[in-house]
Amino acid sequence: MKKNELRINETLCALVDEYICNCEPVSSRILNEKYLKDVSSATLRLDLLKLEQQNLISQPHTSAGRIPTISGYRAYLKHIEAEHAQVSYPRMEILRDLLIHHYKDTPRALHYIMQMLAKETDQLSFVAEPEVSSGHLAKLDVFSIGEGKFIFVMSLDSGLDKTVILKCDNELTEQQLRKLVRYLNDELVGLQVYDIANRVLVEMKENMENSLLGQFLLELHKAFIEISDFFIHYDGSIKFLEQPEFDSKENILKFMNLIQRQDYLLNTMRNHDVDAKVNVIMGEDFSYPEWVDFALIYGKYEVFGIPGYLGVLAPIRTDYRKLIPLIRDVTFTITNTTKRGMIVPQQETIA
């Protein structure tokens, strides 16, 4: 790359870093004094003009400084990508210990990790729970808890257990329930949860629609559909709303509307699920003009081989230098720690 191209890229990165830090249009004087001390003011002004012509920065007012455009942010992310390898989150051992300590209750461990992410970033963090539909059923248990209520416990071959409470209008004796559980295990164990929910149980209940078993299968089908769905959990202190982007009621409402569209966010993450360790969705990627000023920064993790997503939702003006390596390290730690056979529960110390 030519020397002048390197200098122009450095100018763009300096402008974006300064704007992220202060949320004010950046003047050439500030860039000269803080970042590009060896560049003459005339050369710097010329470089800023070139960046503007490339639609990487814009000037909100005639006498004001410049701010990055969406294209400018994207170019900035490419320029700083190589630097992420030099950054690592220093407290991964805490996360590993957390996952090991709660190895029987992964959702709780993920909840604690989400809280940590919100605290570290001062943004709205989220965890999309593992997509169990890709797992295989290892065992199904059903327990009556009275008054037509049953607990379904679905154990997956990955080691995860999912529990759902559902109601069934028909009374079953203990003997009938035991036979039913034995029959269902014979038919369903070893099959993928997705196939059980979307094909096998559908066919089974259609063939026994008016029978006692048919009614029970209807409830069981609801249970499998429920555990197959992703659900996004959010966590964040009031501090993230103190950012200048949320000074207007209009922007707050736009952001709230975005986080309520779980189906849209999940589909967006799936559709942009590329080989990158951390993905960034911003601007026109959202397909809705009211969300162009926000960014979705996320990574894909696996718990016992079952995938999920984790990251933050933030204004487009956010600290990518910190967030991308942090999310990368957290998702890697979750995946690496929960690989099958990796977790070894710590022995309790006997006093």
TORTI-740402 format. One line per field, with one value per residue (C-alpha): residue number from 1; x, y, z; residue in three letters. Coordinates in pm, 1 decimal. Layout:
# TORTI-740402
nr: c(NUM|...)
u: c(X|...)
v: c(Y|...)
w: c(Z|...)
rest: c(ALA|...)
***
This chain:
# TORTI-740402
nr: c(1|2|3|4|5|6|7|8|9|10|11|12|13|14|15|16|17|18|19|20|21|22|23|24|25|26|27|28|29|30|31|32|33|34|35|36|37|38|39|40|41|42|43|44|45|46|47|48|49|50|51|52|53|54|55|56|57|58|59|60|61|62|63|64|65|66|67|68|69|70|71|72|73|74|75|76|77|78|79|80|81|82|83|84|85|86|87|88|89|90|91|92|93|94|95|96|97|98|99|100|101|102|103|104|105|106|107|108|109|110|111|112|113|114|115|116|117|118|119|120|121|122|123|124|125|126|127|128|129|130|131|132|133|134|135|136|137|138|139|140|141|142|143|144|145|146|147|148|149|150|151|152|153|154|155|156|157|158|159|160|161|162|163|164|165|166|167|168|169|170|171|172|173|174|175|176|177|178|179|180|181|182|183|184|185|186|187|188|189|190|191|192|193|194|195|196|197|198|199|200|201|202|203|204|205|206|207|208|209|210|211|212|213|214|215|216|217|218|219|220|221|222|223|224|225|226|227|228|229|230|231|232|233|234|235|236|237|238|239|240|241|242|243|244|245|246|247|248|249|250|251|252|253|254|255|256|257|258|259|260|261|262|263|264|265|266|267|268|269|270|271|272|273|274|275|276|277|278|279|280|281|282|283|284|285|286|287|288|289|290|291|292|293|294|295|296|297|298|299|300|301|302|303|304|305|306|307|308|309|310|311|312|313|314|315|316|317|318|319|320|321|322|323|324|325|326|327|328|329|330|331|332|333|334|335|336|337|338|339|340|341|342|343|344|345|346|347|348|349|350|351)
u: c(0.0|128.5|243.9|-32.6|-298.4|-164.7|-177.3|-536.9|-640.2|-467.7|-656.6|-989.3|-912.7|-807.4|-1125.3|-1348.9|-1166.9|-1204.3|-1571.3|-1642.3|-1473.2|-1642.3|-1948.5|-1857.3|-1766.8|-1388.7|-1185.0|-855.1|-692.8|-786.5|-653.1|-326.1|-279.3|-378.5|-315.5|-129.3|138.3|381.3|128.9|106.7|-229.5|-253.6|-196.1|-444.5|-715.4|-654.2|-679.4|-1006.9|-1142.3|-1050.9|-1222.7|-1530.1|-1529.1|-1514.2|-1824.7|-1631.1|-1683.4|-1928.4|-1950.3|-2280.9|-2239.2|-2021.4|-1806.1|-1814.0|-1574.7|-1638.0|-1811.8|-1784.3|-2051.4|-2174.0|-1930.0|-1661.3|-1735.3|-1714.9|-1379.8|-1259.9|-1349.0|-1140.6|-843.7|-839.5|-912.1|-546.9|-508.1|-766.2|-513.2|-300.9|-589.8|-714.7|-962.7|-769.3|-1032.1|-1126.0|-1039.0|-1331.7|-1564.2|-1420.6|-1468.7|-1825.6|-1909.7|-1750.0|-1926.2|-2265.6|-2204.7|-2546.7|-2722.7|-2578.5|-2858.2|-2761.6|-2394.0|-2487.5|-2698.3|-2398.9|-2179.3|-2438.0|-2435.7|-2056.5|-2070.9|-2316.4|-2094.5|-1776.4|-1924.8|-2184.7|-2408.9|-2715.8|-2584.6|-2778.0|-2760.5|-2963.1|-3001.2|-2857.1|-3053.6|-3134.6|-3316.9|-2984.9|-2932.3|-3050.2|-3281.4|-3105.4|-3393.7|-3744.5|-3899.7|-4252.5|-4371.8|-4720.4|-4739.7|-5116.1|-5416.0|-5354.1|-5002.0|-4690.1|-4319.6|-4141.4|-3766.9|-3584.2|-3222.0|-3006.5|-2703.0|-2496.1|-2564.8|-2816.8|-3152.7|-3464.8|-3768.0|-4116.7|-4439.7|-4759.1|-5121.1|-5315.0|-5691.8|-5689.1|-5613.6|-5352.5|-5273.2|-4911.3|-4913.1|-5042.6|-4779.8|-4495.9|-4610.5|-4641.1|-4290.1|-4146.6|-4325.4|-4208.0|-3846.3|-3857.0|-3988.3|-3797.5|-3457.8|-3173.3|-3375.2|-3288.9|-3505.8|-3591.7|-3723.0|-3918.9|-4086.0|-4151.3|-4215.0|-4227.0|-4470.2|-4687.3|-4727.7|-4777.3|-5051.7|-5233.6|-5257.5|-5392.4|-5587.8|-5890.8|-5716.6|-5580.3|-5229.3|-5314.4|-5411.2|-5093.1|-4882.8|-5040.2|-4905.7|-4569.3|-4548.8|-4604.0|-4322.6|-4075.9|-4171.7|-4116.3|-3766.2|-3669.7|-3727.2|-3446.8|-3511.0|-3301.8|-3230.2|-3109.5|-2914.6|-2791.1|-2773.8|-2939.6|-2593.9|-2621.3|-2917.9|-2692.9|-2522.6|-2592.3|-2772.9|-3050.8|-3107.5|-3416.3|-3733.7|-3753.1|-3420.7|-3513.5|-3838.7|-3653.2|-3406.5|-3682.1|-3863.8|-3546.6|-3483.6|-3844.9|-3809.6|-3649.6|-3753.9|-3596.2|-3272.6|-3234.7|-3293.5|-3047.8|-2778.8|-2841.5|-2831.8|-2503.8|-2350.3|-2018.0|-1678.7|-1578.2|-1539.5|-1738.1|-1992.3|-2104.4|-2443.7|-2493.4|-2663.2|-2844.1|-2775.7|-3085.4|-3312.6|-3513.3|-3413.8|-3513.2|-3237.0|-2943.8|-2786.1|-2747.9|-2503.4|-2543.8|-2208.8|-2223.3|-2041.8|-2156.2|-2082.3|-2162.1|-2262.5|-2188.1|-2193.0|-2527.5|-2506.1|-2624.0|-2541.9|-2400.4|-2318.0|-2433.0|-2676.0|-2537.6|-2536.6|-2324.9|-2081.9|-1939.2|-1603.8|-1535.1|-1170.7|-1286.1|-1611.3|-1491.3|-1198.6|-1411.8|-1700.8|-1451.5|-1283.2|-1609.5|-1765.3|-1443.0|-1423.1|-1782.9|-1735.2|-1395.7|-1494.6|-1817.7|-1687.7|-1805.1|-1569.1|-1391.6|-1578.8|-1450.9|-1652.8|-1439.1|-1441.5|-1595.3|-1343.1|-1427.7|-1369.0)
v: c(0.0|345.3|586.5|839.4|562.3|447.7|807.2|852.9|526.0|644.0|973.0|792.1|570.7|870.4|1057.9|761.5|698.5|1064.5|1073.0|750.5|901.6|1244.0|1226.3|1564.7|1647.1|1620.8|1918.1|1899.4|2087.3|1812.1|1545.0|1736.8|1791.0|1445.1|1189.8|1311.4|1544.1|1474.8|1562.1|1922.2|2096.3|2148.4|1778.0|1679.1|1905.2|1752.0|1399.3|1487.8|1617.7|1287.7|1089.9|1306.0|1247.9|872.8|907.8|781.8|1100.8|1389.3|1746.2|1812.2|2191.2|2416.4|2536.9|2213.3|1918.9|1582.3|1266.5|911.4|777.4|417.1|339.6|508.1|283.0|-23.9|85.9|160.9|-193.4|-338.4|-117.0|-213.8|-585.2|-689.0|-512.5|-738.0|-1022.2|-810.3|-762.8|-1024.5|-1011.5|-1071.0|-1249.7|-1558.1|-1785.3|-1635.3|-1732.7|-2083.7|-2129.0|-1999.7|-2247.2|-2535.8|-2444.6|-2428.7|-2716.2|-2863.3|-2530.0|-2373.2|-2109.5|-1969.1|-1953.4|-1776.3|-1530.1|-1441.1|-1403.4|-1173.0|-957.6|-941.7|-835.6|-555.5|-431.5|-443.5|-266.8|-28.6|-141.7|-362.2|-718.7|-1023.5|-1401.5|-1608.9|-1942.6|-2254.2|-2383.4|-2729.3|-2825.3|-2947.3|-3188.3|-3548.8|-3684.7|-3916.1|-3974.6|-3848.2|-3848.5|-3740.1|-3690.8|-3615.9|-3333.1|-3349.8|-3152.9|-3251.5|-3108.2|-3286.2|-3212.7|-3307.1|-3357.2|-3388.4|-3499.4|-3441.1|-3638.3|-3322.7|-3337.1|-3052.5|-3103.3|-2904.6|-2899.2|-2784.2|-2787.7|-2839.0|-2914.2|-3214.0|-3245.9|-3625.8|-3807.3|-4083.0|-4354.2|-4413.5|-4740.7|-4567.0|-4295.2|-4548.6|-4733.8|-4405.4|-4293.9|-4632.8|-4613.0|-4256.5|-4339.0|-4636.8|-4413.1|-4089.7|-4154.1|-4091.8|-3861.4|-3493.6|-3254.5|-3059.3|-3375.4|-3476.2|-3134.7|-3073.1|-3419.6|-3724.3|-3597.9|-3435.0|-3768.6|-3961.8|-3736.0|-3727.3|-4106.4|-4103.3|-3778.2|-3883.0|-4121.1|-4057.1|-4091.9|-3845.9|-3579.4|-3640.3|-3622.2|-3285.6|-3149.8|-3316.7|-3158.1|-2814.8|-2887.7|-2977.5|-2668.3|-2456.0|-2588.2|-2564.4|-2189.5|-1941.4|-1678.0|-1364.4|-1248.1|-891.1|-728.7|-373.9|-104.2|233.4|362.8|266.8|506.1|792.5|793.9|1105.4|893.9|835.9|1200.4|1201.8|1009.7|916.9|729.4|547.2|427.7|314.5|117.4|-40.2|-140.0|-306.3|-516.0|-633.7|-779.4|-1103.1|-1294.0|-1030.4|-1015.3|-1395.1|-1417.7|-1132.6|-1310.9|-1639.3|-1473.9|-1295.9|-1597.6|-1605.6|-1745.4|-1433.1|-1488.6|-1167.9|-1016.9|-653.0|-558.4|-186.6|68.0|-72.0|-428.6|-387.6|-330.9|-78.3|291.5|367.6|136.1|258.9|438.0|118.9|-172.4|-540.2|-690.3|-1062.9|-1392.9|-1752.8|-1992.3|-2355.6|-2524.7|-2897.7|-2858.9|-2675.7|-2323.2|-1989.7|-1618.5|-1360.2|-992.0|-633.5|-391.2|-38.5|293.8|275.6|507.5|249.7|113.6|-155.5|-184.8|-319.5|-494.2|-714.9|-881.3|-911.6|-1087.9|-1304.8|-1420.1|-1479.5|-1690.8|-1888.5|-1955.0|-2078.1|-2310.1|-2441.7|-2496.8|-2682.8|-2918.0|-3268.6|-3427.3|-3100.2|-2995.1|-3162.0|-3051.8|-2923.4|-3139.5|-2986.4|-2923.6|-3113.3|-2904.7)
w: c(0.0|-89.2|179.8|111.5|127.7|464.0|589.9|469.9|643.1|959.3|934.7|904.4|1206.0|1413.2|1323.2|1407.9|1738.7|1836.9|1740.0|1931.1|2235.9|2238.2|2009.3|1859.0|1497.3|1469.9|1351.1|1163.4|1452.6|1700.7|1463.9|1425.7|1796.9|1924.0|1649.5|1339.8|1475.9|1189.9|916.9|799.2|839.8|462.6|389.0|658.5|514.6|172.5|315.7|488.3|158.6|-10.2|265.1|221.4|-155.6|-87.1|136.3|438.9|640.4|621.7|745.2|927.8|907.3|692.6|980.9|1181.7|1191.1|1031.2|1147.5|1007.1|773.1|784.0|502.1|711.9|1008.2|784.8|643.3|998.0|1108.3|825.9|912.9|1282.3|1226.1|1243.0|1579.2|1748.6|1759.0|1995.1|2241.3|2486.2|2771.0|3096.0|3305.9|3107.1|3401.1|3591.6|3307.2|3293.0|3667.9|3634.4|3359.7|3550.2|3875.1|3697.6|3458.3|3545.2|3493.1|3179.2|3143.4|3483.7|3386.4|3061.4|3260.3|3478.7|3169.8|3012.1|3327.2|3312.0|2947.3|3027.7|3310.3|3102.3|2800.1|2948.1|2663.0|2637.5|2632.8|2519.7|2508.8|2265.5|2439.3|2274.0|1977.9|2106.5|1786.2|1645.7|1938.4|1968.2|2236.5|2481.9|2721.0|2789.9|3137.3|3221.4|3579.2|3699.8|3953.1|4001.6|3876.1|3515.4|3513.7|3392.0|3393.5|3071.9|3118.1|2787.4|2816.3|2510.0|2402.5|2459.9|2834.3|2838.8|3009.6|2924.6|3152.8|3055.8|3258.4|3059.0|3134.9|3005.7|3052.2|3060.5|3383.9|3352.9|3603.8|3704.7|3510.1|3196.2|3235.6|3268.1|2954.7|2771.3|2867.0|2763.4|2427.6|2362.5|2447.1|2210.5|1931.6|1988.8|2152.8|1910.1|1685.3|1633.1|1834.9|1519.4|1350.5|1660.8|1686.3|1317.1|1173.1|1403.0|1666.7|1400.8|1223.6|1548.7|1683.4|1347.5|1354.0|1711.2|1704.2|1911.1|2151.2|2497.9|2360.3|2083.4|2337.2|2531.1|2214.4|2137.8|2467.3|2413.5|2069.3|2226.5|2471.4|2194.9|1994.9|2305.0|2375.7|2007.2|1992.4|2049.4|2311.5|2356.3|2711.5|2768.5|3049.0|3094.2|3358.3|3312.2|3222.7|2856.1|2825.0|2936.9|2595.8|2384.6|2123.9|2375.7|2461.0|2239.3|2313.3|1944.0|1950.3|2271.2|2112.5|1799.0|2010.8|2220.7|1904.0|1775.9|2087.4|2091.6|1741.2|1853.6|1543.7|1321.2|1522.1|1522.2|1147.4|1091.1|1292.9|1113.5|769.7|851.3|1023.4|838.6|934.1|1129.5|1503.4|1564.2|1325.6|1313.1|1172.2|1113.1|892.3|589.6|710.4|927.0|622.6|824.0|797.5|1156.6|1285.9|1075.4|1373.0|1577.2|1568.8|1655.1|1755.7|1824.6|1817.6|1790.8|2074.6|2143.9|2467.0|2446.0|2068.5|2056.7|1905.7|2040.4|2003.7|2242.1|2205.5|2250.5|2089.7|2087.1|1904.1|1588.7|1768.4|2006.2|2120.3|1858.5|1963.2|2299.1|2210.2|1924.8|2111.0|2426.1|2251.3|2059.6|2382.1|2569.7|2294.2|2251.0|2625.3|2642.3|2345.0|2452.4|2816.7|2739.7|2473.9|2549.0|2795.4|2875.1|3189.8|3504.4|3810.0|4093.1|4403.2|4710.9|4983.9|5300.9|5608.9)
rest: c(MET|LYS|LYS|ASN|GLU|LEU|ARG|ILE|ASN|GLU|THR|LEU|CYS|ALA|LEU|VAL|ASP|GLU|TYR|ILE|CYS|ASN|CYS|GLU|PRO|VAL|SER|SER|ARG|ILE|LEU|ASN|GLU|LYS|TYR|LEU|LYS|ASP|VAL|SER|SER|ALA|THR|LEU|ARG|LEU|ASP|LEU|LEU|LYS|LEU|GLU|GLN|GLN|ASN|LEU|ILE|SER|GLN|PRO|HIS|THR|SER|ALA|GLY|ARG|ILE|PRO|THR|ILE|SER|GLY|TYR|ARG|ALA|TYR|LEU|LYS|HIS|ILE|GLU|ALA|GLU|HIS|ALA|GLN|VAL|SER|TYR|PRO|ARG|MET|GLU|ILE|LEU|ARG|ASP|LEU|LEU|ILE|HIS|HIS|TYR|LYS|ASP|THR|PRO|ARG|ALA|LEU|HIS|TYR|ILE|MET|GLN|MET|LEU|ALA|LYS|GLU|THR|ASP|GLN|LEU|SER|PHE|VAL|ALA|GLU|PRO|GLU|VAL|SER|SER|GLY|HIS|LEU|ALA|LYS|LEU|ASP|VAL|PHE|SER|ILE|GLY|GLU|GLY|LYS|PHE|ILE|PHE|VAL|MET|SER|LEU|ASP|SER|GLY|LEU|ASP|LYS|THR|VAL|ILE|LEU|LYS|CYS|ASP|ASN|GLU|LEU|THR|GLU|GLN|GLN|LEU|ARG|LYS|LEU|VAL|ARG|TYR|LEU|ASN|ASP|GLU|LEU|VAL|GLY|LEU|GLN|VAL|TYR|ASP|ILE|ALA|ASN|ARG|VAL|LEU|VAL|GLU|MET|LYS|GLU|ASN|MET|GLU|ASN|SER|LEU|LEU|GLY|GLN|PHE|LEU|LEU|GLU|LEU|HIS|LYS|ALA|PHE|ILE|GLU|ILE|SER|ASP|PHE|PHE|ILE|HIS|TYR|ASP|GLY|SER|ILE|LYS|PHE|LEU|GLU|GLN|PRO|GLU|PHE|ASP|SER|LYS|GLU|ASN|ILE|LEU|LYS|PHE|MET|ASN|LEU|ILE|GLN|ARG|GLN|ASP|TYR|LEU|LEU|ASN|THR|MET|ARG|ASN|HIS|ASP|VAL|ASP|ALA|LYS|VAL|ASN|VAL|ILE|MET|GLY|GLU|ASP|PHE|SER|TYR|PRO|GLU|TRP|VAL|ASP|PHE|ALA|LEU|ILE|TYR|GLY|LYS|TYR|GLU|VAL|PHE|GLY|ILE|PRO|GLY|TYR|LEU|GLY|VAL|LEU|ALA|PRO|ILE|ARG|THR|ASP|TYR|ARG|LYS|LEU|ILE|PRO|LEU|ILE|ARG|ASP|VAL|THR|PHE|THR|ILE|THR|ASN|THR|THR|LYS|ARG|GLY|MET|ILE|VAL|PRO|GLN|GLN|GLU|THR|ILE|ALA)
***
